[in-house]
Amino acid sequence: MAWPAVTAAVRLDAAADGHGHTGIFSLDWTLESRLEQYGVSLTKAQGGGLFGGRAALSRPGGGGQESVVLEASGLAWNKRQAAADALAGHAEARLWEESLALAAKGARLLPEIQEAQVTVNLAPLWAGMYPGLVWHRLFGPELSPGRAALLDAFLRAAGKDNPWNPALTRRVIGEFLDRLAGFEPDFETLAQAVIRGRNIGFEPDWWAVQNLLWERFEARGACRPLADLLWFAG
């Protein structure tokens, strides 16, 4: 959690004894360039409630210990909202990584499309891999025509009003910006990603990418094919 002058963070050890965790509690005072670290021990309350239990802080050098009881009723609304927001961000990042890993395997396992086939078998079970599959389709190696046709058919259908699209768009735009900021951008690969995206109905707002193309390259030279795909050129 962060405030204008200080950031608080807890790093817990991976191992736990079943009743709690130990780790490090850090306070980073940004205006003073000062970092404080304490040992922390979290003990679960009976019943395992999310906000229940006790937290104990050990001062550096073994200079004493302070503890506080954790209760949901004692946590201010804005603190609970901040905790919920942090959890949502952590969950999105974790689900994204899982989707990428599973989608990489799934894309390799897909068979060729069959006559009259309109999507993958068990399509609802593939839905959770949608963001990862889009990413691999945009930036991954080309599939054989039959496998590409099957995956594209699924992604076109799954992408309609998909709740993952806003977060996926941010990641894709960020990837384009990172690659274009490099020393020698691979414009051909990025142009290919735009084409693949359009084939599956993934067409984000390219405004930030267009601006960077113009600022760095004036949409000319090697980047011209990419600029043309994004509806502008110098």
Secondary structure, DSSP 8 states (H G I E B T S, - for coil): -B-SSEEEEEEE-S---SSEEEEEEEEEETTTTEEEEEEEEEEE-TT--TT-EEEEEE-GGG--EEEEEE-GGGS-HHHHHHHHHHHHHHHHHHHHHHHHHHHHHHHHH-----TT--S-TTHHHHGGGHHHHHHHHHHS----HHHHHHHHHHHHHHTTT-TTHHHHHHHHHHHHHHHHTSSS--HHHHHHHHHHHHHTT-----HHHHHHHHHHHTT-GGGHHHHHHTT---
